[in-house]
Amino acid sequence: MRAKPITRHGRTYWPLTRQPGGLQAFKVVIPQGTEEPEPRTHEGYEWLYVLSGRLRLVLGEHDVVLTAGEAAEFDTRVPHWFGSTGQGPVEFLSLFGPQGERMHVRARPAARSG
């Protein structure tokens, strides 16, 4: 059984987790457009990974563009907004911890000797 997509404000969200509460995972598609950023804050912690396209992320005083293969993580109490750069749609994965849960990295790459 697959969860049905949810469309809000032109953005489509596919829930990837079945259980309520705790960490939630979504696949998100934002169509090409040039929305004016309206940063917001709320409780939680978010991790984004871009699958395709270009994702504009406004995070506090930073305004960056993430491309396929790039990720960002942030405390959602920092004013934030994300959307398309206007150069086509963007598709990304979002992991969200509503109570501020963070993603845990268990292994790190070995240091390279040079």
N, CA, C and O atoms as CSV, one atom per row, in Angstrom:
chain,resi,resn,atom,element,x,y,z
A,1,MET,N,N,0.844,-1.184,0.000
A,1,MET,CA,C,0.000,0.000,0.000
A,1,MET,C,C,0.884,1.241,0.000
A,1,MET,O,O,1.757,1.386,0.856
A,2,ARG,N,N,0.663,2.118,-0.943
A,2,ARG,CA,C,1.446,3.346,-1.039
A,2,ARG,C,C,0.624,4.513,-0.524
A,2,ARG,O,O,-0.582,4.603,-0.753
A,3,ALA,N,N,1.316,5.407,0.183
A,3,ALA,CA,C,0.646,6.615,0.660
A,3,ALA,C,C,0.335,7.516,-0.528
A,3,ALA,O,O,1.106,7.590,-1.485
A,4,LYS,N,N,-0.787,8.190,-0.456
A,4,LYS,CA,C,-1.183,9.084,-1.533
A,4,LYS,C,C,-0.439,10.408,-1.397
A,4,LYS,O,O,-0.203,10.884,-0.287
A,5,PRO,N,N,-0.072,10.999,-2.536
A,5,PRO,CA,C,0.617,12.285,-2.472
A,5,PRO,C,C,-0.310,13.384,-1.950
A,5,PRO,O,O,-1.530,13.322,-2.103
A,6,ILE,N,N,0.300,14.375,-1.340
A,6,ILE,CA,C,-0.414,15.533,-0.805
A,6,ILE,C,C,0.087,16.742,-1.585
A,6,ILE,O,O,1.296,16.929,-1.722
A,7,THR,N,N,-0.826,17.568,-2.098
A,7,THR,CA,C,-0.421,18.773,-2.812
A,7,THR,C,C,-0.860,19.992,-2.013
A,7,THR,O,O,-2.036,20.154,-1.686
A,8,ARG,N,N,0.114,20.845,-1.706
A,8,ARG,CA,C,-0.147,22.095,-0.968
A,8,ARG,C,C,0.631,23.222,-1.626
A,8,ARG,O,O,1.837,23.107,-1.844
A,9,HIS,N,N,-0.049,24.296,-1.936
A,9,HIS,CA,C,0.585,25.483,-2.526
A,9,HIS,C,C,1.421,25.119,-3.755
A,9,HIS,O,O,2.497,25.681,-3.964
A,10,GLY,N,N,0.925,24.177,-4.571
A,10,GLY,CA,C,1.612,23.774,-5.790
A,10,GLY,C,C,2.739,22.780,-5.582
A,10,GLY,O,O,3.324,22.310,-6.558
A,11,ARG,N,N,3.061,22.444,-4.335
A,11,ARG,CA,C,4.122,21.487,-4.030
A,11,ARG,C,C,3.493,20.124,-3.767
A,11,ARG,O,O,2.444,20.037,-3.128
A,12,THR,N,N,4.125,19.067,-4.252
A,12,THR,CA,C,3.602,17.726,-4.041
A,12,THR,C,C,4.520,16.965,-3.094
A,12,THR,O,O,5.734,16.918,-3.296
A,13,TYR,N,N,3.933,16.372,-2.064
A,13,TYR,CA,C,4.655,15.632,-1.030
A,13,TYR,C,C,4.184,14.182,-1.060
A,13,TYR,O,O,2.984,13.911,-1.016
A,14,TRP,N,N,5.138,13.248,-1.135
A,14,TRP,CA,C,4.841,11.829,-1.020
A,14,TRP,C,C,5.362,11.359,0.330
A,14,TRP,O,O,6.576,11.319,0.526
A,15,PRO,N,N,4.489,10.999,1.269
A,15,PRO,CA,C,4.964,10.477,2.561
A,15,PRO,C,C,5.697,9.151,2.350
A,15,PRO,O,O,5.198,8.269,1.651
A,16,LEU,N,N,6.862,9.012,2.946
A,16,LEU,CA,C,7.648,7.784,2.835
A,16,LEU,C,C,7.673,6.996,4.140
A,16,LEU,O,O,8.180,5.874,4.172
A,17,THR,N,N,7.140,7.561,5.201
A,17,THR,CA,C,7.038,6.857,6.480
A,17,THR,C,C,5.573,6.586,6.761
A,17,THR,O,O,4.705,7.368,6.373
A,18,ARG,N,N,5.300,5.486,7.432
A,18,ARG,CA,C,3.919,5.103,7.709
A,18,ARG,C,C,3.486,5.443,9.132
A,18,ARG,O,O,2.305,5.690,9.379
A,19,GLN,N,N,4.431,5.457,10.067
A,19,GLN,CA,C,4.057,5.666,11.460
A,19,GLN,C,C,3.929,7.162,11.769
A,19,GLN,O,O,4.706,7.964,11.251
A,20,PRO,N,N,2.973,7.542,12.595
A,20,PRO,CA,C,2.823,8.948,12.992
A,20,PRO,C,C,3.875,9.310,14.038
A,20,PRO,O,O,4.385,8.443,14.747
A,21,GLY,N,N,4.192,10.599,14.124
A,21,GLY,CA,C,5.136,11.081,15.132
A,21,GLY,C,C,6.558,10.697,14.798
A,21,GLY,O,O,6.799,9.917,13.876
A,22,GLY,N,N,7.492,11.240,15.538
A,22,GLY,CA,C,8.899,10.947,15.306
A,22,GLY,C,C,9.359,11.451,13.958
A,22,GLY,O,O,8.706,12.294,13.342
A,23,LEU,N,N,10.486,10.931,13.501
A,23,LEU,CA,C,11.032,11.350,12.215
A,23,LEU,C,C,10.086,10.996,11.081
A,23,LEU,O,O,9.542,9.893,11.031
A,24,GLN,N,N,9.897,11.939,10.177
A,24,GLN,CA,C,9.037,11.737,9.014
A,24,GLN,C,C,9.866,11.951,7.758
A,24,GLN,O,O,10.699,12.856,7.709
A,25,ALA,N,N,9.643,11.124,6.745
A,25,ALA,CA,C,10.355,11.241,5.472
A,25,ALA,C,C,9.350,11.531,4.358
A,25,ALA,O,O,8.254,10.971,4.328
A,26,PHE,N,N,9.748,12.416,3.447
A,26,PHE,CA,C,8.903,12.792,2.313
A,26,PHE,C,C,9.766,12.927,1.062
A,26,PHE,O,O,10.927,13.331,1.139
A,27,LYS,N,N,9.197,12.589,-0.076
A,27,LYS,CA,C,9.750,12.984,-1.364
A,27,LYS,C,C,8.930,14.198,-1.765
A,27,LYS,O,O,7.701,14.168,-1.699
A,28,VAL,N,N,9.599,15.266,-2.181
A,28,VAL,CA,C,8.914,16.524,-2.487
A,28,VAL,C,C,9.273,16.961,-3.898
A,28,VAL,O,O,10.433,16.876,-4.303
A,29,VAL,N,N,8.280,17.430,-4.646
A,29,VAL,CA,C,8.507,18.014,-5.962
A,29,VAL,C,C,7.906,19.418,-5.953
A,29,VAL,O,O,6.734,19.611,-5.630
A,30,ILE,N,N,8.740,20.388,-6.317
A,30,ILE,CA,C,8.293,21.776,-6.442
A,30,ILE,C,C,8.431,22.150,-7.905
A,30,ILE,O,O,9.524,22.047,-8.462
A,31,PRO,N,N,7.346,22.584,-8.545
A,31,PRO,CA,C,7.424,22.928,-9.967
A,31,PRO,C,C,8.259,24.190,-10.187
A,31,PRO,O,O,8.552,24.939,-9.255
A,32,GLN,N,N,8.628,24.396,-11.449
A,32,GLN,CA,C,9.362,25.614,-11.793
A,32,GLN,C,C,8.522,26.812,-11.389
A,32,GLN,O,O,7.317,26.846,-11.635
A,33,GLY,N,N,9.146,27.772,-10.783
A,33,GLY,CA,C,8.448,28.976,-10.357
A,33,GLY,C,C,9.425,29.907,-9.677
A,33,GLY,O,O,10.557,29.533,-9.372
A,34,THR,N,N,8.979,31.102,-9.448
A,34,THR,CA,C,9.831,32.080,-8.774
A,34,THR,C,C,9.050,32.717,-7.640
A,34,THR,O,O,8.652,33.880,-7.714
A,35,GLU,N,N,8.839,31.942,-6.599
A,35,GLU,CA,C,8.154,32.457,-5.414
A,35,GLU,C,C,9.071,33.425,-4.680
A,35,GLU,O,O,10.294,33.284,-4.704
A,36,GLU,N,N,8.481,34.380,-4.047
A,36,GLU,CA,C,9.241,35.272,-3.178
A,36,GLU,C,C,9.410,34.565,-1.831
A,36,GLU,O,O,8.419,34.147,-1.233
A,37,PRO,N,N,10.657,34.423,-1.339
A,37,PRO,CA,C,10.856,33.725,-0.065
A,37,PRO,C,C,10.119,34.398,1.089
A,37,PRO,O,O,10.146,35.619,1.239
A,38,GLU,N,N,9.465,33.574,1.896
A,38,GLU,CA,C,8.819,34.024,3.131
A,38,GLU,C,C,9.308,33.096,4.242
A,38,GLU,O,O,8.614,32.147,4.609
A,39,PRO,N,N,10.514,33.369,4.784
A,39,PRO,CA,C,11.059,32.482,5.817
A,39,PRO,C,C,10.129,32.361,7.023
A,39,PRO,O,O,9.489,33.324,7.445
A,40,ARG,N,N,10.080,31.145,7.559
A,40,ARG,CA,C,9.248,30.833,8.721
A,40,ARG,C,C,10.069,30.034,9.720
A,40,ARG,O,O,11.135,29.512,9.394
A,41,THR,N,N,9.561,29.946,10.933
A,41,THR,CA,C,10.208,29.138,11.965
A,41,THR,C,C,9.174,28.218,12.600
A,41,THR,O,O,7.978,28.511,12.593
A,42,HIS,N,N,9.647,27.107,13.147
A,42,HIS,CA,C,8.799,26.180,13.904
A,42,HIS,C,C,9.717,25.211,14.620
A,42,HIS,O,O,10.912,25.152,14.330
A,43,GLU,N,N,9.177,24.466,15.534
A,43,GLU,CA,C,9.965,23.464,16.244
A,43,GLU,C,C,10.361,22.355,15.292
A,43,GLU,O,O,9.577,21.977,14.421
A,44,GLY,N,N,11.546,21.837,15.441
A,44,GLY,CA,C,11.948,20.681,14.667
A,44,GLY,C,C,13.358,20.797,14.126
A,44,GLY,O,O,14.087,21.744,14.420
A,45,TYR,N,N,13.722,19.803,13.324
A,45,TYR,CA,C,15.029,19.725,12.693
A,45,TYR,C,C,14.802,19.082,11.340
A,45,TYR,O,O,14.059,18.105,11.243
A,46,GLU,N,N,15.427,19.610,10.283
A,46,GLU,CA,C,15.163,19.108,8.930
A,46,GLU,C,C,16.454,18.801,8.195
A,46,GLU,O,O,17.477,19.455,8.392
A,47,TRP,N,N,16.380,17.788,7.343
A,47,TRP,CA,C,17.475,17.367,6.495
A,47,TRP,C,C,16.920,17.280,5.083
A,47,TRP,O,O,15.875,16.666,4.873
A,48,LEU,N,N,17.603,17.889,4.099
A,48,LEU,CA,C,17.164,17.891,2.707
A,48,LEU,C,C,18.245,17.270,1.828
A,48,LEU,O,O,19.432,17.513,2.047
A,49,TYR,N,N,17.849,16.472,0.839
A,49,TYR,CA,C,18.780,15.896,-0.124
A,49,TYR,C,C,18.176,16.078,-1.512
A,49,TYR,O,O,17.082,15.579,-1.776
A,50,VAL,N,N,18.873,16.786,-2.404
A,50,VAL,CA,C,18.350,17.097,-3.733
A,50,VAL,C,C,18.575,15.920,-4.677
A,50,VAL,O,O,19.702,15.458,-4.860
A,51,LEU,N,N,17.477,15.442,-5.275
A,51,LEU,CA,C,17.529,14.353,-6.248
A,51,LEU,C,C,17.745,14.884,-7.662
A,51,LEU,O,O,18.538,14.324,-8.419
A,52,SER,N,N,17.042,15.964,-8.026
A,52,SER,CA,C,17.190,16.571,-9.348
A,52,SER,C,C,16.750,18.021,-9.285
A,52,SER,O,O,15.956,18.408,-8.427
A,53,GLY,N,N,17.273,18.815,-10.202
A,53,GLY,CA,C,16.935,20.231,-10.252
A,53,GLY,C,C,17.808,21.054,-9.320
A,53,GLY,O,O,18.856,20.606,-8.854
A,54,ARG,N,N,17.342,22.273,-9.062
A,54,ARG,CA,C,18.082,23.220,-8.226
A,54,ARG,C,C,17.150,23.738,-7.134
A,54,ARG,O,O,16.090,24.294,-7.423
A,55,LEU,N,N,17.552,23.552,-5.883
A,55,LEU,CA,C,16.744,23.955,-4.737
A,55,LEU,C,C,17.336,25.214,-4.113
A,55,LEU,O,O,18.491,25.218,-3.687
A,56,ARG,N,N,16.553,26.266,-4.063
A,56,ARG,CA,C,16.991,27.491,-3.378
A,56,ARG,C,C,16.605,27.362,-1.913
A,56,ARG,O,O,15.448,27.102,-1.582
A,57,LEU,N,N,17.590,27.547,-1.041
A,57,LEU,CA,C,17.380,27.468,0.401
A,57,LEU,C,C,17.784,28.787,1.031
A,57,LEU,O,O,18.937,29.209,0.937
A,58,VAL,N,N,16.828,29.429,1.671
A,58,VAL,CA,C,17.093,30.632,2.456
A,58,VAL,C,C,17.061,30.184,3.909
A,58,VAL,O,O,16.041,29.703,4.402
A,59,LEU,N,N,18.193,30.350,4.588
A,59,LEU,CA,C,18.349,29.874,5.959
A,59,LEU,C,C,19.024,30.976,6.767
A,59,LEU,O,O,20.231,31.191,6.662
A,60,GLY,N,N,18.221,31.672,7.577
A,60,GLY,CA,C,18.760,32.814,8.307
A,60,GLY,C,C,19.247,33.852,7.316
A,60,GLY,O,O,18.488,34.297,6.455
A,61,GLU,N,N,20.502,34.237,7.432
A,61,GLU,CA,C,21.071,35.248,6.537
A,61,GLU,C,C,21.682,34.639,5.276
A,61,GLU,O,O,22.193,35.369,4.426
A,62,HIS,N,N,21.637,33.325,5.143
A,62,HIS,CA,C,22.228,32.632,3.993
A,62,HIS,C,C,21.176,32.378,2.918
A,62,HIS,O,O,20.021,32.083,3.223
A,63,ASP,N,N,21.591,32.495,1.658
A,63,ASP,CA,C,20.736,32.224,0.503
A,63,ASP,C,C,21.584,31.381,-0.438
A,63,ASP,O,O,22.467,31.909,-1.114
A,64,VAL,N,N,21.325,30.067,-0.489
A,64,VAL,CA,C,22.162,29.157,-1.267
A,64,VAL,C,C,21.325,28.350,-2.245
A,64,VAL,O,O,20.108,28.235,-2.095
A,65,VAL,N,N,21.991,27.793,-3.249
A,65,VAL,CA,C,21.348,26.916,-4.216
A,65,VAL,C,C,22.012,25.555,-4.102
A,65,VAL,O,O,23.232,25.434,-4.217
A,66,LEU,N,N,21.194,24.525,-3.873
A,66,LEU,CA,C,21.672,23.150,-3.799
A,66,LEU,C,C,21.308,22.442,-5.091
A,66,LEU,O,O,20.215,22.638,-5.622
A,67,THR,N,N,22.219,21.618,-5.603
A,67,THR,CA,C,21.963,20.861,-6.825
A,67,THR,C,C,21.950,19.370,-6.510
A,67,THR,O,O,22.222,18.965,-5.380
A,68,ALA,N,N,21.636,18.561,-7.510
A,68,ALA,CA,C,21.518,17.111,-7.317
A,68,ALA,C,C,22.748,16.555,-6.599
A,68,ALA,O,O,23.887,16.833,-6.975
A,69,GLY,N,N,22.487,15.764,-5.557
A,69,GLY,CA,C,23.552,15.151,-4.784
A,69,GLY,C,C,23.979,15.956,-3.574
A,69,GLY,O,O,24.779,15.476,-2.771
A,70,GLU,N,N,23.466,17.172,-3.420
A,70,GLU,CA,C,23.831,18.001,-2.278
A,70,GLU,C,C,22.757,17.916,-1.193
A,70,GLU,O,O,21.585,17.663,-1.473
A,71,ALA,N,N,23.187,18.132,0.048
A,71,ALA,CA,C,22.286,18.024,1.198
A,71,ALA,C,C,22.480,19.220,2.123
A,71,ALA,O,O,23.507,19.898,2.092
A,72,ALA,N,N,21.469,19.454,2.941
A,72,ALA,CA,C,21.542,20.491,3.979
A,72,ALA,C,C,20.781,19.973,5.186
A,72,ALA,O,O,19.821,19.214,5.049
A,73,GLU,N,N,21.215,20.386,6.367
A,73,GLU,CA,C,20.473,20.063,7.583
A,73,GLU,C,C,20.447,21.315,8.438
A,73,GLU,O,O,21.405,22.088,8.461
A,74,PHE,N,N,19.327,21.511,9.151
A,74,PHE,CA,C,19.194,22.734,9.934
A,74,PHE,C,C,18.110,22.607,10.998
A,74,PHE,O,O,17.188,21.798,10.896
A,75,ASP,N,N,18.260,23.429,12.007
A,75,ASP,CA,C,17.279,23.578,13.080
A,75,ASP,C,C,16.178,24.469,12.529
A,75,ASP,O,O,16.459,25.580,12.078
A,76,THR,N,N,14.937,24.012,12.553
A,76,THR,CA,C,13.840,24.772,11.949
A,76,THR,C,C,13.405,25.976,12.785
A,76,THR,O,O,12.476,26.689,12.406
A,77,ARG,N,N,14.067,26.203,13.914
A,77,ARG,CA,C,13.822,27.440,14.662
A,77,ARG,C,C,14.565,28.610,14.029
A,77,ARG,O,O,14.316,29.767,14.369
A,78,VAL,N,N,15.481,28.306,13.104
A,78,VAL,CA,C,16.149,29.340,12.305
A,78,VAL,C,C,15.187,29.679,11.170
A,78,VAL,O,O,14.668,28.766,10.529
A,79,PRO,N,N,14.930,30.967,10.895
A,79,PRO,CA,C,14.023,31.313,9.791
A,79,PRO,C,C,14.510,30.658,8.497
A,79,PRO,O,O,15.675,30.791,8.125
A,80,HIS,N,N,13.600,29.947,7.814
A,80,HIS,CA,C,13.981,29.211,6.614
A,80,HIS,C,C,12.864,29.198,5.583
A,80,HIS,O,O,11.688,29.373,5.899
A,81,TRP,N,N,13.274,28.984,4.341
A,81,TRP,CA,C,12.359,28.850,3.197
A,81,TRP,C,C,13.108,28.081,2.126
A,81,TRP,O,O,14.322,28.239,1.994
A,82,PHE,N,N,12.410,27.247,1.352
A,82,PHE,CA,C,13.044,26.614,0.202
A,82,PHE,C,C,12.050,26.503,-0.928
A,82,PHE,O,O,10.844,26.380,-0.713
A,83,GLY,N,N,12.587,26.547,-2.154
A,83,GLY,CA,C,11.748,26.469,-3.341
A,83,GLY,C,C,12.589,26.309,-4.583
A,83,GLY,O,O,13.808,26.157,-4.509
A,84,SER,N,N,11.929,26.344,-5.730
A,84,SER,CA,C,12.601,26.242,-7.020
A,84,SER,C,C,13.378,27.530,-7.285
A,84,SER,O,O,13.002,28.605,-6.818
A,85,THR,N,N,14.466,27.401,-8.044
A,85,THR,CA,C,15.230,28.591,-8.433
A,85,THR,C,C,14.575,29.300,-9.613
A,85,THR,O,O,14.999,30.393,-9.989
A,86,GLY,N,N,13.549,28.692,-10.198
A,86,GLY,CA,C,12.908,29.260,-11.381
A,86,GLY,C,C,13.502,28.705,-12.659
A,86,GLY,O,O,13.095,29.101,-13.751
A,87,GLN,N,N,14.470,27.784,-12.542
A,87,GLN,CA,C,15.131,27.190,-13.710
A,87,GLN,C,C,14.679,25.747,-13.912
A,87,GLN,O,O,15.462,24.908,-14.357
A,88,GLY,N,N,13.441,25.458,-13.592
A,88,GLY,CA,C,12.911,24.109,-13.736
A,88,GLY,C,C,12.434,23.590,-12.398
A,88,GLY,O,O,12.657,24.222,-11.365
A,89,PRO,N,N,11.767,22.423,-12.410
A,89,PRO,CA,C,11.290,21.851,-11.152
A,89,PRO,C,C,12.453,21.310,-10.330
A,89,PRO,O,O,13.547,21.092,-10.852
A,90,VAL,N,N,12.210,21.095,-9.041
A,90,VAL,CA,C,13.209,20.491,-8.162
A,90,VAL,C,C,12.554,19.332,-7.424
A,90,VAL,O,O,11.398,19.420,-7.011
A,91,GLU,N,N,13.305,18.247,-7.263
A,91,GLU,CA,C,12.829,17.055,-6.576
A,91,GLU,C,C,13.839,16.739,-5.473
A,91,GLU,O,O,15.042,16.682,-5.728
A,92,PHE,N,N,13.349,16.533,-4.250
A,92,PHE,CA,C,14.262,16.277,-3.140
A,92,PHE,C,C,13.603,15.416,-2.080
A,92,PHE,O,O,12.384,15.249,-2.054
A,93,LEU,N,N,14.442,14.871,-1.205
A,93,LEU,CA,C,13.977,14.118,-0.044
A,93,LEU,C,C,14.065,15.023,1.170
A,93,LEU,O,O,15.005,15.806,1.308
A,94,SER,N,N,13.086,14.913,2.043
A,94,SER,CA,C,13.059,15.691,3.273
A,94,SER,C,C,12.844,14.744,4.442
A,94,SER,O,O,11.899,13.955,4.448
A,95,LEU,N,N,13.726,14.826,5.430
A,95,LEU,CA,C,13.546,14.111,6.689
A,95,LEU,C,C,13.314,15.187,7.733
A,95,LEU,O,O,14.097,16.128,7.858
A,96,PHE,N,N,12.226,15.037,8.482
A,96,PHE,CA,C,11.846,16.072,9.437
A,96,PHE,C,C,11.579,15.459,10.800
A,96,PHE,O,O,10.800,14.514,10.924
A,97,GLY,N,N,12.228,16.000,11.820
A,97,GLY,CA,C,12.002,15.586,13.202
A,97,GLY,C,C,11.233,16.679,13.915
A,97,GLY,O,O,11.818,17.704,14.265
A,98,PRO,N,N,9.931,16.497,14.142
A,98,PRO,CA,C,9.105,17.567,14.718
A,98,PRO,C,C,9.505,17.979,16.133
A,98,PRO,O,O,9.232,19.110,16.536
A,99,GLN,N,N,10.138,17.100,16.889
A,99,GLN,CA,C,10.563,17.457,18.239
A,99,GLN,C,C,12.054,17.782,18.272
A,99,GLN,O,O,12.664,17.781,19.342
A,100,GLY,N,N,12.636,18.055,17.126
A,100,GLY,CA,C,14.049,18.413,17.065
A,100,GLY,C,C,14.973,17.221,16.940
A,100,GLY,O,O,16.184,17.356,17.119
A,101,GLU,N,N,14.410,16.023,16.627
A,101,GLU,CA,C,15.260,14.856,16.438
A,101,GLU,C,C,16.202,15.120,15.262
A,101,GLU,O,O,15.801,15.671,14.236
A,102,ARG,N,N,17.443,14.720,15.432
A,102,ARG,CA,C,18.433,14.890,14.375
A,102,ARG,C,C,18.728,13.533,13.751
A,102,ARG,O,O,18.497,12.492,14.366
A,103,MET,N,N,19.242,13.555,12.522
A,103,MET,CA,C,19.659,12.338,11.857
A,103,MET,C,C,20.980,11.922,12.492
A,103,MET,O,O,21.780,12.778,12.873
A,104,HIS,N,N,21.212,10.642,12.609
A,104,HIS,CA,C,22.433,10.145,13.236
A,104,HIS,C,C,23.330,9.489,12.196
A,104,HIS,O,O,22.905,8.577,11.487
A,105,VAL,N,N,24.562,9.952,12.109
A,105,VAL,CA,C,25.544,9.371,11.215
A,105,VAL,C,C,26.393,8.406,12.052
A,105,VAL,O,O,27.025,8.812,13.028
A,106,ARG,N,N,26.402,7.147,11.668
A,106,ARG,CA,C,27.120,6.136,12.446
A,106,ARG,C,C,28.533,5.915,11.948
A,106,ARG,O,O,29.383,5.453,12.709
A,107,ALA,N,N,28.806,6.228,10.700
A,107,ALA,CA,C,30.146,6.007,10.160
A,107,ALA,C,C,30.566,7.246,9.370
A,107,ALA,O,O,29.754,7.887,8.703
A,108,ARG,N,N,31.812,7.550,9.463
A,108,ARG,CA,C,32.381,8.666,8.702
A,108,ARG,C,C,33.479,8.109,7.790
A,108,ARG,O,O,34.098,7.098,8.122
A,109,PRO,N,N,33.724,8.751,6.656
A,109,PRO,CA,C,34.783,8.266,5.787
A,109,PRO,C,C,36.141,8.356,6.474
A,109,PRO,O,O,36.387,9.257,7.277
A,110,ALA,N,N,37.000,7.428,6.153
A,110,ALA,CA,C,38.345,7.436,6.728
A,110,ALA,C,C,39.109,8.630,6.183
A,110,ALA,O,O,38.912,9.033,5.037
A,111,ALA,N,N,39.972,9.187,6.997
A,111,ALA,CA,C,40.796,10.321,6.571
A,111,ALA,C,C,41.774,9.825,5.514
A,111,ALA,O,O,42.352,8.745,5.635
A,112,ARG,N,N,41.945,10.629,4.484
A,112,ARG,CA,C,42.886,10.278,3.432
A,112,ARG,C,C,44.274,10.759,3.806
A,112,ARG,O,O,44.450,11.859,4.332
A,113,SER,N,N,45.237,9.932,3.531
A,113,SER,CA,C,46.616,10.376,3.755
A,113,SER,C,C,47.127,10.953,2.451
A,113,SER,O,O,46.815,10.444,1.375
A,114,GLY,N,N,47.893,11.988,2.541
A,114,GLY,CA,C,48.280,12.629,1.298
A,114,GLY,C,C,49.683,12.820,1.197
A,114,GLY,O,O,50.163,13.353,0.197
